Amino acid sequence: MLDSTEEGYVTADGRQIGGVVMEMRNITLRFGGVVAIKDISFDIREGEIRAIIGPNGAGKSSMLNVISGFYNPQEGEVIYRGSKRPQMRPFQVARQGIARTFQNIALFEGMTVLDNVMTGRLNHMKASLLDQAFWWGKAQREEVANRQKAEEIIDFLEIQHIRKTPVGRLPYGLKKRVELARALVSEPSILLLDEPMAGMNVEEKEDMSRFILDVNDEYGTTIVLIEHDMGVVMDLSDRVVVMDYGKKIGDGTPTEVRSNQEVIDAYLGVAHD
């Protein structure tokens, strides 16, 4: 059990987690007659790694799309830093400090790694089109600052050796790391990761796990993670939400979730007396 308070909780390894930064209240999302999410509530706390797991079709990516503003639920509320969030488009949510990666890699294949990472700084570019065209004053200062941040993240994720390589030439595991860099360079307070380990071999998963922990530790970034590899989830996560057919069937620490019979039944398909 966690030592939990309104202000936060202390993890098993002694890390201090802060108060609630986002709360999903009774979220219901429908696509026509199909209910993708049904009356789900949970919170996300400052500085934690919060996993969302469940079988295929459970509604995990739909929930991540609600958090990122890509979907607006028909019922329920998203509370962000104490205030109800109105219907917003994804770029507006991004400006609030929420960044994400995608289940299917969404990079510019013909552009270099550096240029792809730089696109993550768009929300930090405030100079006018005229200043940008002539590259003077504010535009020049912004360009230098944005380039420095991009290079910092490239160094942090250990991809210096491919910074000038077109993304289309990279193996799958490195593309995943570039996508993480593009999200991280926007300096998010909440980072959403949609199956960051999918398609990776064991060594690539170990590297990605290390970087996720480093992002959380060194930058203090709150992370919401969808992942099918239960070993990764149990090792990385502070708390876990479990979904099945659009419903929440579990919520707690990895140890609590692992011993939840309803969760076991959903994953293994076994009944109990």
Residue pairs with C-beta under 8 A, 6 or more apart in sequence:
1 253
1 256
2 9
2 10
2 11
2 239
2 253
3 9
3 10
6 19
7 18
7 19
8 16
8 17
8 18
8 19
8 45
8 46
9 17
9 45
10 16
10 17
11 17
11 238
12 253
15 47
15 238
16 47
17 45
17 46
17 47
17 48
17 238
18 45
18 46
18 47
19 45
19 46
20 43
20 44
20 45
20 46
21 44
21 45
21 46
21 80
21 81
21 189
21 190
21 222
22 43
22 44
22 67
22 78
22 79
22 80
22 81
22 190
23 41
23 42
23 43
23 44
23 78
23 79
24 40
24 41
24 42
24 43
24 63
24 66
24 67
24 76
24 78
24 79
25 41
25 76
25 77
25 78
25 79
26 39
26 40
26 41
26 75
26 76
26 77
27 37
27 39
27 40
27 41
27 63
27 66
27 73
27 75
27 76
27 77
27 78
28 35
28 37
28 38
28 39
28 40
28 73
28 74
28 75
28 76
29 35
29 36
29 37
29 59
29 62
29 66
29 71
29 73
29 74
30 36
30 74
35 246
36 59
36 62
36 246
37 59
37 62
37 63
37 66
37 73
37 243
37 246
38 246
38 247
39 75
39 76
39 247
40 59
40 63
40 76
40 241
40 243
40 246
40 247
40 248
41 76
41 248
42 241
42 248
42 251
44 50
44 190
44 222
44 224
45 222
45 239
46 222
47 216
47 220
47 221
47 222
48 222
48 223
48 238
48 239
49 212
49 213
49 216
49 223
49 225
49 236
49 237
49 238
50 222
50 223
50 224
50 225
50 237
50 238
50 239
50 240
50 241
51 224
51 225
51 226
51 227
51 233
51 236
51 237
51 239
51 240
51 241
52 60
52 63
52 64
52 224
52 225
52 226
52 240
52 241
52 243
53 60
53 226
53 227
53 228
53 230
53 233
53 240
53 241
53 242
53 243
53 257
54 60
54 242
54 243
54 244
54 249
54 266
55 244
55 266
55 267
57 245
58 243
58 244
58 245
58 246
59 243
59 245
59 246
60 226
60 243
61 103
61 194
61 226
62 71
63 243
64 100
64 192
64 194
64 224
64 226
65 71
66 72
66 73
66 78
67 78
67 98
67 190
67 192
67 224
68 90
68 93
68 98
68 100
68 192
69 88
69 89
69 90
69 92
69 93
69 98
70 90
72 87
77 84
77 85
78 84
78 85
79 85
80 96
88 96
91 123
94 123
94 186
95 123
97 187
97 188
97 189
97 190
98 188
98 189
98 190
98 192
99 120
99 183
99 184
99 186
99 188
99 190
99 191
99 192
100 183
100 191
100 192
100 193
100 194
101 176
101 179
101 180
101 183
101 192
101 193
101 194
101 196
102 179
102 194
103 194
103 195
103 198
103 226
105 172
105 175
105 176
105 179
106 179
107 116
107 167
107 175
107 178
107 179
107 182
108 115
108 116
108 119
108 167
109 166
109 167
109 168
110 166
110 167
110 168
111 166
111 167
112 163
112 164
112 165
112 166
112 167
113 154
113 159
113 162
113 163
113 164
113 165
113 167
113 170
113 178
113 181
114 150
114 151
114 154
114 163
114 164
116 167
116 178
116 181
116 182
117 150
117 153
117 154
117 178
117 181
117 182
117 185
118 146
118 147
118 150
118 185
119 182
120 150
120 181
120 182
120 183
120 184
120 185
120 186
121 146
121 149
121 150
121 185
121 186
123 186
124 142
124 145
124 146
124 149
124 186
124 187
125 132
125 142
125 146
126 138
126 142
127 137
127 138
127 139
127 142
128 138
128 139
131 137
131 138
131 139
132 139
135 143
149 185
149 187
150 181
150 185
151 163
153 181
153 184
153 185
154 160
154 163
154 181
156 184
156 214
156 218
157 177
157 180
157 181
157 184
157 211
159 174
159 177
159 178
159 181
162 170
162 174
162 178
167 175
167 178
170 178
172 199
172 200
173 200
173 201
173 204
173 207
173 208
176 196
176 199
176 200
176 204
176 208
177 207
177 208
177 211
180 193
180 196
180 208
180 211
180 215
183 191
184 191
184 215
184 219
184 221
188 221
189 221
189 222
190 221
190 222
190 223
190 224
191 215
191 221
191 222
191 223
191 224
192 223
192 224
193 212
193 223
193 224
193 225
193 226
193 227
194 226
195 226
195 227
195 228
196 208
196 212
196 225
196 227
197 204
197 205
197 208
197 209
197 227
197 228
197 229
197 232
198 228
200 208
205 229
205 232
209 232
209 235
209 236
212 223
212 225
212 236
213 236
215 221
215 223
216 222
216 223
225 233
225 236
225 237
227 233
233 240
233 254
234 254
234 258
237 254
238 253
239 251
239 252
239 253
240 250
240 251
240 252
240 253
240 254
240 257
241 248
241 250
241 251
242 248
242 249
242 250
242 251
242 257
242 260
242 263
242 266
243 249
244 266
249 260
249 262
249 263
249 266
250 256
250 257
250 260
250 262
250 263
251 257
252 260
257 263
261 272
264 270
265 271
265 272
